[in-house]
Amino acid sequence: MATFSNPKIEVDKKIQKINEFMITYGFTEERNTQADVIQKEWDDRCRQEEIFWRQKMRVQWIKEGERNTKFFHKSTLSHR
């Protein structure tokens, strides 16, 4: 059976490792560039996850529809 890990956790571990390395051995331009690349990878993973959940919710909405339309319509009419 194949197991899949959370890619954000893997990137988080990379960030933690490079930060510990920079604290221990000091900051250099190369290490700073590595940290920037890893941070960009983290941002990309977060963006991908956000897109995934948005698409998943959209599919659910298309399948099930908006079931509370009547309820919310009545509640807005009562607030007027």
PyMOL Python script that loads the backbone (N, CA, C, O; Angstrom):
from pymol import cmd

cmd.read_pdbstr("""\
ATOM      1  N   MET A   1       0.837  -1.167   0.000  1.00  0.00           N
ATOM      2  CA  MET A   1       0.000   0.000   0.000  1.00  0.00           C
ATOM      3  C   MET A   1       0.888   1.239   0.000  1.00  0.00           C
ATOM      4  O   MET A   1       1.853   1.327   0.759  1.00  0.00           O
ATOM      5  N   ALA A   2       0.553   2.177  -0.847  1.00  0.00           N
ATOM      6  CA  ALA A   2       1.325   3.413  -0.933  1.00  0.00           C
ATOM      7  C   ALA A   2       0.890   4.366   0.174  1.00  0.00           C
ATOM      8  O   ALA A   2      -0.296   4.480   0.484  1.00  0.00           O
ATOM      9  N   THR A   3       1.850   5.036   0.753  1.00  0.00           N
ATOM     10  CA  THR A   3       1.534   6.045   1.760  1.00  0.00           C
ATOM     11  C   THR A   3       1.964   7.396   1.223  1.00  0.00           C
ATOM     12  O   THR A   3       2.999   7.531   0.571  1.00  0.00           O
ATOM     13  N   PHE A   4       1.155   8.375   1.509  1.00  0.00           N
ATOM     14  CA  PHE A   4       1.432   9.723   1.051  1.00  0.00           C
ATOM     15  C   PHE A   4       1.611  10.623   2.257  1.00  0.00           C
ATOM     16  O   PHE A   4       0.844  10.555   3.218  1.00  0.00           O
ATOM     17  N   SER A   5       2.619  11.456   2.198  1.00  0.00           N
ATOM     18  CA  SER A   5       2.843  12.385   3.294  1.00  0.00           C
ATOM     19  C   SER A   5       2.344  13.762   2.884  1.00  0.00           C
ATOM     20  O   SER A   5       2.162  14.054   1.702  1.00  0.00           O
ATOM     21  N   ASN A   6       2.135  14.576   3.863  1.00  0.00           N
ATOM     22  CA  ASN A   6       1.687  15.939   3.611  1.00  0.00           C
ATOM     23  C   ASN A   6       2.875  16.748   3.085  1.00  0.00           C
ATOM     24  O   ASN A   6       3.878  16.890   3.783  1.00  0.00           O
ATOM     25  N   PRO A   7       2.772  17.284   1.853  1.00  0.00           N
ATOM     26  CA  PRO A   7       3.914  18.018   1.291  1.00  0.00           C
ATOM     27  C   PRO A   7       4.265  19.262   2.101  1.00  0.00           C
ATOM     28  O   PRO A   7       5.427  19.668   2.138  1.00  0.00           O
ATOM     29  N   LYS A   8       3.274  19.867   2.748  1.00  0.00           N
ATOM     30  CA  LYS A   8       3.568  21.049   3.555  1.00  0.00           C
ATOM     31  C   LYS A   8       4.431  20.688   4.755  1.00  0.00           C
ATOM     32  O   LYS A   8       5.264  21.489   5.180  1.00  0.00           O
ATOM     33  N   ILE A   9       4.242  19.492   5.307  1.00  0.00           N
ATOM     34  CA  ILE A   9       5.054  19.060   6.442  1.00  0.00           C
ATOM     35  C   ILE A   9       6.499  18.863   5.998  1.00  0.00           C
ATOM     36  O   ILE A   9       7.434  19.213   6.718  1.00  0.00           O
ATOM     37  N   GLU A  10       6.673  18.298   4.803  1.00  0.00           N
ATOM     38  CA  GLU A  10       8.029  18.097   4.277  1.00  0.00           C
ATOM     39  C   GLU A  10       8.738  19.433   4.076  1.00  0.00           C
ATOM     40  O   GLU A  10       9.911  19.577   4.422  1.00  0.00           O
ATOM     41  N   VAL A  11       8.027  20.405   3.519  1.00  0.00           N
ATOM     42  CA  VAL A  11       8.621  21.728   3.298  1.00  0.00           C
ATOM     43  C   VAL A  11       8.905  22.392   4.640  1.00  0.00           C
ATOM     44  O   VAL A  11       9.933  23.051   4.803  1.00  0.00           O
ATOM     45  N   ASP A  12       8.003  22.222   5.599  1.00  0.00           N
ATOM     46  CA  ASP A  12       8.207  22.795   6.930  1.00  0.00           C
ATOM     47  C   ASP A  12       9.470  22.230   7.565  1.00  0.00           C
ATOM     48  O   ASP A  12      10.220  22.958   8.215  1.00  0.00           O
ATOM     49  N   LYS A  13       9.707  20.928   7.379  1.00  0.00           N
ATOM     50  CA  LYS A  13      10.925  20.309   7.910  1.00  0.00           C
ATOM     51  C   LYS A  13      12.165  20.894   7.249  1.00  0.00           C
ATOM     52  O   LYS A  13      13.181  21.112   7.909  1.00  0.00           O
ATOM     53  N   LYS A  14      12.081  21.152   5.927  1.00  0.00           N
ATOM     54  CA  LYS A  14      13.211  21.774   5.220  1.00  0.00           C
ATOM     55  C   LYS A  14      13.496  23.156   5.783  1.00  0.00           C
ATOM     56  O   LYS A  14      14.650  23.520   6.009  1.00  0.00           O
ATOM     57  N   ILE A  15      12.426  23.930   6.010  1.00  0.00           N
ATOM     58  CA  ILE A  15      12.592  25.284   6.553  1.00  0.00           C
ATOM     59  C   ILE A  15      13.252  25.215   7.927  1.00  0.00           C
ATOM     60  O   ILE A  15      14.181  25.968   8.220  1.00  0.00           O
ATOM     61  N   GLN A  16      12.766  24.312   8.757  1.00  0.00           N
ATOM     62  CA  GLN A  16      13.319  24.160  10.099  1.00  0.00           C
ATOM     63  C   GLN A  16      14.796  23.763  10.043  1.00  0.00           C
ATOM     64  O   GLN A  16      15.611  24.272  10.812  1.00  0.00           O
ATOM     65  N   LYS A  17      15.130  22.858   9.136  1.00  0.00           N
ATOM     66  CA  LYS A  17      16.510  22.384   9.011  1.00  0.00           C
ATOM     67  C   LYS A  17      17.445  23.508   8.566  1.00  0.00           C
ATOM     68  O   LYS A  17      18.526  23.678   9.129  1.00  0.00           O
ATOM     69  N   ILE A  18      17.032  24.271   7.562  1.00  0.00           N
ATOM     70  CA  ILE A  18      17.905  25.349   7.062  1.00  0.00           C
ATOM     71  C   ILE A  18      18.039  26.447   8.113  1.00  0.00           C
ATOM     72  O   ILE A  18      19.106  27.045   8.252  1.00  0.00           O
ATOM     73  N   ASN A  19      16.955  26.717   8.858  1.00  0.00           N
ATOM     74  CA  ASN A  19      17.033  27.729   9.917  1.00  0.00           C
ATOM     75  C   ASN A  19      17.991  27.301  11.018  1.00  0.00           C
ATOM     76  O   ASN A  19      18.790  28.108  11.492  1.00  0.00           O
ATOM     77  N   GLU A  20      17.920  26.035  11.430  1.00  0.00           N
ATOM     78  CA  GLU A  20      18.837  25.527  12.450  1.00  0.00           C
ATOM     79  C   GLU A  20      20.280  25.583  11.949  1.00  0.00           C
ATOM     80  O   GLU A  20      21.192  25.920  12.705  1.00  0.00           O
ATOM     81  N   PHE A  21      20.480  25.254  10.684  1.00  0.00           N
ATOM     82  CA  PHE A  21      21.820  25.275  10.096  1.00  0.00           C
ATOM     83  C   PHE A  21      22.359  26.703  10.083  1.00  0.00           C
ATOM     84  O   PHE A  21      23.527  26.936  10.394  1.00  0.00           O
ATOM     85  N   MET A  22      21.492  27.664   9.718  1.00  0.00           N
ATOM     86  CA  MET A  22      21.940  29.056   9.662  1.00  0.00           C
ATOM     87  C   MET A  22      22.235  29.590  11.061  1.00  0.00           C
ATOM     88  O   MET A  22      23.166  30.375  11.235  1.00  0.00           O
ATOM     89  N   ILE A  23      21.460  29.177  12.053  1.00  0.00           N
ATOM     90  CA  ILE A  23      21.723  29.618  13.423  1.00  0.00           C
ATOM     91  C   ILE A  23      23.034  29.029  13.930  1.00  0.00           C
ATOM     92  O   ILE A  23      23.813  29.715  14.591  1.00  0.00           O
ATOM     93  N   THR A  24      23.277  27.760  13.620  1.00  0.00           N
ATOM     94  CA  THR A  24      24.479  27.084  14.092  1.00  0.00           C
ATOM     95  C   THR A  24      25.736  27.585  13.391  1.00  0.00           C
ATOM     96  O   THR A  24      26.739  27.881  14.041  1.00  0.00           O
ATOM     97  N   TYR A  25      25.680  27.681  12.055  1.00  0.00           N
ATOM     98  CA  TYR A  25      26.885  27.978  11.274  1.00  0.00           C
ATOM     99  C   TYR A  25      26.934  29.390  10.714  1.00  0.00           C
ATOM    100  O   TYR A  25      27.906  29.758  10.055  1.00  0.00           O
ATOM    101  N   GLY A  26      25.922  30.168  10.960  1.00  0.00           N
ATOM    102  CA  GLY A  26      25.929  31.553  10.506  1.00  0.00           C
ATOM    103  C   GLY A  26      25.229  31.746   9.171  1.00  0.00           C
ATOM    104  O   GLY A  26      24.963  30.801   8.427  1.00  0.00           O
ATOM    105  N   PHE A  27      24.948  32.993   8.907  1.00  0.00           N
ATOM    106  CA  PHE A  27      24.229  33.354   7.686  1.00  0.00           C
ATOM    107  C   PHE A  27      25.214  33.618   6.551  1.00  0.00           C
ATOM    108  O   PHE A  27      26.219  34.308   6.724  1.00  0.00           O
ATOM    109  N   THR A  28      24.904  33.060   5.398  1.00  0.00           N
ATOM    110  CA  THR A  28      25.641  33.377   4.176  1.00  0.00           C
ATOM    111  C   THR A  28      24.617  33.668   3.097  1.00  0.00           C
ATOM    112  O   THR A  28      23.435  33.354   3.245  1.00  0.00           O
ATOM    113  N   GLU A  29      25.067  34.255   2.036  1.00  0.00           N
ATOM    114  CA  GLU A  29      24.175  34.580   0.920  1.00  0.00           C
ATOM    115  C   GLU A  29      23.563  33.305   0.327  1.00  0.00           C
ATOM    116  O   GLU A  29      22.386  33.279  -0.029  1.00  0.00           O
ATOM    117  N   GLU A  30      24.375  32.259   0.229  1.00  0.00           N
ATOM    118  CA  GLU A  30      23.895  30.994  -0.335  1.00  0.00           C
ATOM    119  C   GLU A  30      22.797  30.380   0.547  1.00  0.00           C
ATOM    120  O   GLU A  30      21.774  29.920   0.039  1.00  0.00           O
ATOM    121  N   ARG A  31      23.012  30.374   1.853  1.00  0.00           N
ATOM    122  CA  ARG A  31      22.000  29.822   2.763  1.00  0.00           C
ATOM    123  C   ARG A  31      20.733  30.664   2.766  1.00  0.00           C
ATOM    124  O   ARG A  31      19.621  30.143   2.854  1.00  0.00           O
ATOM    125  N   ASN A  32      20.921  31.963   2.668  1.00  0.00           N
ATOM    126  CA  ASN A  32      19.767  32.850   2.608  1.00  0.00           C
ATOM    127  C   ASN A  32      18.966  32.597   1.327  1.00  0.00           C
ATOM    128  O   ASN A  32      17.736  32.623   1.348  1.00  0.00           O
ATOM    129  N   THR A  33      19.656  32.354   0.225  1.00  0.00           N
ATOM    130  CA  THR A  33      18.987  32.036  -1.038  1.00  0.00           C
ATOM    131  C   THR A  33      18.243  30.707  -0.916  1.00  0.00           C
ATOM    132  O   THR A  33      17.118  30.577  -1.400  1.00  0.00           O
ATOM    133  N   GLN A  34      18.862  29.731  -0.279  1.00  0.00           N
ATOM    134  CA  GLN A  34      18.200  28.442  -0.062  1.00  0.00           C
ATOM    135  C   GLN A  34      16.922  28.624   0.764  1.00  0.00           C
ATOM    136  O   GLN A  34      15.886  28.035   0.459  1.00  0.00           O
ATOM    137  N   ALA A  35      17.011  29.438   1.800  1.00  0.00           N
ATOM    138  CA  ALA A  35      15.841  29.695   2.643  1.00  0.00           C
ATOM    139  C   ALA A  35      14.735  30.368   1.837  1.00  0.00           C
ATOM    140  O   ALA A  35      13.558  30.053   2.013  1.00  0.00           O
ATOM    141  N   ASP A  36      15.107  31.291   0.956  1.00  0.00           N
ATOM    142  CA  ASP A  36      14.114  31.963   0.115  1.00  0.00           C
ATOM    143  C   ASP A  36      13.432  30.980  -0.837  1.00  0.00           C
ATOM    144  O   ASP A  36      12.222  31.054  -1.049  1.00  0.00           O
ATOM    145  N   VAL A  37      14.216  30.058  -1.409  1.00  0.00           N
ATOM    146  CA  VAL A  37      13.656  29.059  -2.322  1.00  0.00           C
ATOM    147  C   VAL A  37      12.687  28.142  -1.570  1.00  0.00           C
ATOM    148  O   VAL A  37      11.607  27.826  -2.069  1.00  0.00           O
ATOM    149  N   ILE A  38      13.076  27.726  -0.383  1.00  0.00           N
ATOM    150  CA  ILE A  38      12.211  26.858   0.414  1.00  0.00           C
ATOM    151  C   ILE A  38      10.943  27.604   0.824  1.00  0.00           C
ATOM    152  O   ILE A  38       9.857  27.024   0.815  1.00  0.00           O
ATOM    153  N   GLN A  39      11.068  28.873   1.179  1.00  0.00           N
ATOM    154  CA  GLN A  39       9.896  29.670   1.544  1.00  0.00           C
ATOM    155  C   GLN A  39       8.949  29.811   0.371  1.00  0.00           C
ATOM    156  O   GLN A  39       7.732  29.763   0.549  1.00  0.00           O
ATOM    157  N   LYS A  40       9.492  29.987  -0.836  1.00  0.00           N
ATOM    158  CA  LYS A  40       8.658  30.074  -2.034  1.00  0.00           C
ATOM    159  C   LYS A  40       7.931  28.749  -2.263  1.00  0.00           C
ATOM    160  O   LYS A  40       6.758  28.731  -2.636  1.00  0.00           O
ATOM    161  N   GLU A  41       8.641  27.641  -2.037  1.00  0.00           N
ATOM    162  CA  GLU A  41       8.030  26.325  -2.177  1.00  0.00           C
ATOM    163  C   GLU A  41       6.874  26.171  -1.180  1.00  0.00           C
ATOM    164  O   GLU A  41       5.821  25.632  -1.521  1.00  0.00           O
ATOM    165  N   TRP A  42       7.079  26.649   0.049  1.00  0.00           N
ATOM    166  CA  TRP A  42       6.029  26.605   1.067  1.00  0.00           C
ATOM    167  C   TRP A  42       4.803  27.409   0.607  1.00  0.00           C
ATOM    168  O   TRP A  42       3.669  26.941   0.706  1.00  0.00           O
ATOM    169  N   ASP A  43       5.049  28.609   0.111  1.00  0.00           N
ATOM    170  CA  ASP A  43       3.951  29.451  -0.370  1.00  0.00           C
ATOM    171  C   ASP A  43       3.193  28.779  -1.507  1.00  0.00           C
ATOM    172  O   ASP A  43       1.964  28.829  -1.559  1.00  0.00           O
ATOM    173  N   ASP A  44       3.935  28.150  -2.419  1.00  0.00           N
ATOM    174  CA  ASP A  44       3.297  27.449  -3.536  1.00  0.00           C
ATOM    175  C   ASP A  44       2.435  26.294  -3.042  1.00  0.00           C
ATOM    176  O   ASP A  44       1.325  26.091  -3.534  1.00  0.00           O
ATOM    177  N   ARG A  45       2.936  25.546  -2.082  1.00  0.00           N
ATOM    178  CA  ARG A  45       2.164  24.414  -1.526  1.00  0.00           C
ATOM    179  C   ARG A  45       0.883  24.914  -0.856  1.00  0.00           C
ATOM    180  O   ARG A  45      -0.183  24.320  -1.016  1.00  0.00           O
ATOM    181  N   CYS A  46       0.997  25.996  -0.116  1.00  0.00           N
ATOM    182  CA  CYS A  46      -0.196  26.556   0.537  1.00  0.00           C
ATOM    183  C   CYS A  46      -1.212  27.017  -0.498  1.00  0.00           C
ATOM    184  O   CYS A  46      -2.413  26.799  -0.337  1.00  0.00           O
ATOM    185  N   ARG A  47      -0.738  27.643  -1.542  1.00  0.00           N
ATOM    186  CA  ARG A  47      -1.629  28.108  -2.610  1.00  0.00           C
ATOM    187  C   ARG A  47      -2.305  26.923  -3.308  1.00  0.00           C
ATOM    188  O   ARG A  47      -3.498  26.972  -3.608  1.00  0.00           O
ATOM    189  N   GLN A  48      -1.540  25.864  -3.562  1.00  0.00           N
ATOM    190  CA  GLN A  48      -2.109  24.666  -4.182  1.00  0.00           C
ATOM    191  C   GLN A  48      -3.177  24.038  -3.301  1.00  0.00           C
ATOM    192  O   GLN A  48      -4.218  23.600  -3.792  1.00  0.00           O
ATOM    193  N   GLU A  49      -2.917  23.996  -1.999  1.00  0.00           N
ATOM    194  CA  GLU A  49      -3.892  23.419  -1.076  1.00  0.00           C
ATOM    195  C   GLU A  49      -5.163  24.267  -1.036  1.00  0.00           C
ATOM    196  O   GLU A  49      -6.270  23.732  -0.993  1.00  0.00           O
ATOM    197  N   GLU A  50      -5.000  25.573  -1.049  1.00  0.00           N
ATOM    198  CA  GLU A  50      -6.158  26.464  -1.048  1.00  0.00           C
ATOM    199  C   GLU A  50      -6.996  26.267  -2.311  1.00  0.00           C
ATOM    200  O   GLU A  50      -8.224  26.232  -2.240  1.00  0.00           O
ATOM    201  N   ILE A  51      -6.347  26.141  -3.452  1.00  0.00           N
ATOM    202  CA  ILE A  51      -7.057  25.900  -4.716  1.00  0.00           C
ATOM    203  C   ILE A  51      -7.773  24.562  -4.670  1.00  0.00           C
ATOM    204  O   ILE A  51      -8.914  24.452  -5.119  1.00  0.00           O
ATOM    205  N   PHE A  52      -7.111  23.539  -4.129  1.00  0.00           N
ATOM    206  CA  PHE A  52      -7.723  22.216  -4.015  1.00  0.00           C
ATOM    207  C   PHE A  52      -9.014  22.277  -3.217  1.00  0.00           C
ATOM    208  O   PHE A  52     -10.043  21.758  -3.651  1.00  0.00           O
ATOM    209  N   TRP A  53      -8.960  22.919  -2.037  1.00  0.00           N
ATOM    210  CA  TRP A  53     -10.154  22.970  -1.188  1.00  0.00           C
ATOM    211  C   TRP A  53     -11.252  23.814  -1.816  1.00  0.00           C
ATOM    212  O   TRP A  53     -12.433  23.494  -1.680  1.00  0.00           O
ATOM    213  N   ARG A  54     -10.879  24.882  -2.496  1.00  0.00           N
ATOM    214  CA  ARG A  54     -11.878  25.714  -3.182  1.00  0.00           C
ATOM    215  C   ARG A  54     -12.581  24.912  -4.272  1.00  0.00           C
ATOM    216  O   ARG A  54     -13.802  24.990  -4.415  1.00  0.00           O
ATOM    217  N   GLN A  55     -11.806  24.135  -5.046  1.00  0.00           N
ATOM    218  CA  GLN A  55     -12.395  23.310  -6.099  1.00  0.00           C
ATOM    219  C   GLN A  55     -13.270  22.213  -5.510  1.00  0.00           C
ATOM    220  O   GLN A  55     -14.343  21.917  -6.036  1.00  0.00           O
ATOM    221  N   LYS A  56     -12.810  21.609  -4.414  1.00  0.00           N
ATOM    222  CA  LYS A  56     -13.583  20.547  -3.780  1.00  0.00           C
ATOM    223  C   LYS A  56     -14.920  21.085  -3.263  1.00  0.00           C
ATOM    224  O   LYS A  56     -15.948  20.426  -3.418  1.00  0.00           O
ATOM    225  N   MET A  57     -14.917  22.253  -2.660  1.00  0.00           N
ATOM    226  CA  MET A  57     -16.155  22.847  -2.175  1.00  0.00           C
ATOM    227  C   MET A  57     -17.079  23.219  -3.323  1.00  0.00           C
ATOM    228  O   MET A  57     -18.298  23.090  -3.212  1.00  0.00           O
ATOM    229  N   ARG A  58     -16.502  23.677  -4.418  1.00  0.00           N
ATOM    230  CA  ARG A  58     -17.308  24.036  -5.589  1.00  0.00           C
ATOM    231  C   ARG A  58     -18.005  22.796  -6.155  1.00  0.00           C
ATOM    232  O   ARG A  58     -19.178  22.860  -6.522  1.00  0.00           O
ATOM    233  N   VAL A  59     -17.293  21.678  -6.228  1.00  0.00           N
ATOM    234  CA  VAL A  59     -17.881  20.430  -6.715  1.00  0.00           C
ATOM    235  C   VAL A  59     -19.032  20.016  -5.798  1.00  0.00           C
ATOM    236  O   VAL A  59     -20.097  19.617  -6.270  1.00  0.00           O
ATOM    237  N   GLN A  60     -18.815  20.112  -4.497  1.00  0.00           N
ATOM    238  CA  GLN A  60     -19.869  19.754  -3.542  1.00  0.00           C
ATOM    239  C   GLN A  60     -21.082  20.659  -3.739  1.00  0.00           C
ATOM    240  O   GLN A  60     -22.217  20.183  -3.730  1.00  0.00           O
ATOM    241  N   TRP A  61     -20.851  21.958  -3.916  1.00  0.00           N
ATOM    242  CA  TRP A  61     -21.954  22.898  -4.103  1.00  0.00           C
ATOM    243  C   TRP A  61     -22.720  22.577  -5.384  1.00  0.00           C
ATOM    244  O   TRP A  61     -23.948  22.662  -5.408  1.00  0.00           O
ATOM    245  N   ILE A  62     -22.006  22.210  -6.446  1.00  0.00           N
ATOM    246  CA  ILE A  62     -22.660  21.864  -7.707  1.00  0.00           C
ATOM    247  C   ILE A  62     -23.500  20.603  -7.541  1.00  0.00           C
ATOM    248  O   ILE A  62     -24.617  20.529  -8.055  1.00  0.00           O
ATOM    249  N   LYS A  63     -22.967  19.607  -6.824  1.00  0.00           N
ATOM    250  CA  LYS A  63     -23.699  18.351  -6.617  1.00  0.00           C
ATOM    251  C   LYS A  63     -24.935  18.550  -5.748  1.00  0.00           C
ATOM    252  O   LYS A  63     -26.029  18.100  -6.089  1.00  0.00           O
ATOM    253  N   GLU A  64     -24.743  19.227  -4.626  1.00  0.00           N
ATOM    254  CA  GLU A  64     -25.807  19.315  -3.637  1.00  0.00           C
ATOM    255  C   GLU A  64     -26.651  20.573  -3.767  1.00  0.00           C
ATOM    256  O   GLU A  64     -27.788  20.606  -3.296  1.00  0.00           O
ATOM    257  N   GLY A  65     -26.125  21.580  -4.384  1.00  0.00           N
ATOM    258  CA  GLY A  65     -26.858  22.832  -4.493  1.00  0.00           C
ATOM    259  C   GLY A  65     -26.843  23.597  -3.186  1.00  0.00           C
ATOM    260  O   GLY A  65     -26.244  23.171  -2.197  1.00  0.00           O
ATOM    261  N   GLU A  66     -27.499  24.708  -3.204  1.00  0.00           N
ATOM    262  CA  GLU A  66     -27.589  25.532  -2.009  1.00  0.00           C
ATOM    263  C   GLU A  66     -28.917  25.230  -1.346  1.00  0.00           C
ATOM    264  O   GLU A  66     -29.964  25.682  -1.809  1.00  0.00           O
ATOM    265  N   ARG A  67     -28.881  24.486  -0.287  1.00  0.00           N
ATOM    266  CA  ARG A  67     -30.106  23.992   0.342  1.00  0.00           C
ATOM    267  C   ARG A  67     -30.785  25.028   1.232  1.00  0.00           C
ATOM    268  O   ARG A  67     -31.960  24.869   1.561  1.00  0.00           O
ATOM    269  N   ASN A  68     -30.088  26.067   1.624  1.00  0.00           N
ATOM    270  CA  ASN A  68     -30.651  27.022   2.571  1.00  0.00           C
ATOM    271  C   ASN A  68     -31.214  28.276   1.906  1.00  0.00           C
ATOM    272  O   ASN A  68     -31.449  29.273   2.590  1.00  0.00           O
ATOM    273  N   THR A  69     -31.433  28.254   0.614  1.00  0.00           N
ATOM    274  CA  THR A  69     -31.874  29.441  -0.095  1.00  0.00           C
ATOM    275  C   THR A  69     -33.179  29.973   0.485  1.00  0.00           C
ATOM    276  O   THR A  69     -33.293  31.169   0.756  1.00  0.00           O
ATOM    277  N   LYS A  70     -34.146  29.113   0.675  1.00  0.00           N
ATOM    278  CA  LYS A  70     -35.452  29.527   1.178  1.00  0.00           C
ATOM    279  C   LYS A  70     -35.320  30.116   2.593  1.00  0.00           C
ATOM    280  O   LYS A  70     -35.918  31.146   2.904  1.00  0.00           O
ATOM    281  N   PHE A  71     -34.546  29.461   3.422  1.00  0.00           N
ATOM    282  CA  PHE A  71     -34.347  29.920   4.795  1.00  0.00           C
ATOM    283  C   PHE A  71     -33.721  31.312   4.810  1.00  0.00           C
ATOM    284  O   PHE A  71     -34.216  32.207   5.494  1.00  0.00           O
ATOM    285  N   PHE A  72     -32.630  31.499   4.058  1.00  0.00           N
ATOM    286  CA  PHE A  72     -31.947  32.787   4.072  1.00  0.00           C
ATOM    287  C   PHE A  72     -32.796  33.876   3.425  1.00  0.00           C
ATOM    288  O   PHE A  72     -32.742  35.031   3.847  1.00  0.00           O
ATOM    289  N   HIS A  73     -33.555  33.536   2.435  1.00  0.00           N
ATOM    290  CA  HIS A  73     -34.432  34.512   1.800  1.00  0.00           C
ATOM    291  C   HIS A  73     -35.460  35.009   2.811  1.00  0.00           C
ATOM    292  O   HIS A  73     -35.695  36.213   2.914  1.00  0.00           O
ATOM    293  N   LYS A  74     -36.064  34.109   3.544  1.00  0.00           N
ATOM    294  CA  LYS A  74     -37.052  34.497   4.564  1.00  0.00           C
ATOM    295  C   LYS A  74     -36.405  35.336   5.667  1.00  0.00           C
ATOM    296  O   LYS A  74     -36.988  36.312   6.139  1.00  0.00           O
ATOM    297  N   SER A  75     -35.183  34.940   6.074  1.00  0.00           N
ATOM    298  CA  SER A  75     -34.526  35.695   7.151  1.00  0.00           C
ATOM    299  C   SER A  75     -34.171  37.109   6.710  1.00  0.00           C
ATOM    300  O   SER A  75     -34.253  38.039   7.513  1.00  0.00           O
ATOM    301  N   THR A  76     -33.783  37.288   5.469  1.00  0.00           N
ATOM    302  CA  THR A  76     -33.477  38.647   5.003  1.00  0.00           C
ATOM    303  C   THR A  76     -34.749  39.461   4.866  1.00  0.00           C
ATOM    304  O   THR A  76     -34.732  40.666   5.118  1.00  0.00           O
ATOM    305  N   LEU A  77     -35.857  38.837   4.473  1.00  0.00           N
ATOM    306  CA  LEU A  77     -37.111  39.553   4.395  1.00  0.00           C
ATOM    307  C   LEU A  77     -37.582  39.985   5.776  1.00  0.00           C
ATOM    308  O   LEU A  77     -38.145  41.069   5.931  1.00  0.00           O
ATOM    309  N   SER A  78     -37.356  39.152   6.770  1.00  0.00           N
ATOM    310  CA  SER A  78     -37.785  39.496   8.129  1.00  0.00           C
ATOM    311  C   SER A  78     -36.951  40.634   8.704  1.00  0.00           C
ATOM    312  O   SER A  78     -37.444  41.379   9.551  1.00  0.00           O
ATOM    313  N   HIS A  79     -35.701  40.789   8.267  1.00  0.00           N
ATOM    314  CA  HIS A  79     -34.834  41.869   8.767  1.00  0.00           C
ATOM    315  C   HIS A  79     -35.219  43.206   8.168  1.00  0.00           C
ATOM    316  O   HIS A  79     -34.887  44.248   8.734  1.00  0.00           O
ATOM    317  N   ARG A  80     -35.897  43.206   7.059  1.00  0.00           N
ATOM    318  CA  ARG A  80     -36.330  44.476   6.449  1.00  0.00           C
ATOM    319  C   ARG A  80     -37.393  45.050   7.288  1.00  0.00           C
ATOM    320  O   ARG A  80     -37.915  46.121   6.977  1.00  0.00           O
TER     321      ARG A  80
END
""", "prot")
cmd.dss("prot")
cmd.show_as("cartoon", "prot")
cmd.util.cbc("prot")
cmd.orient("prot")
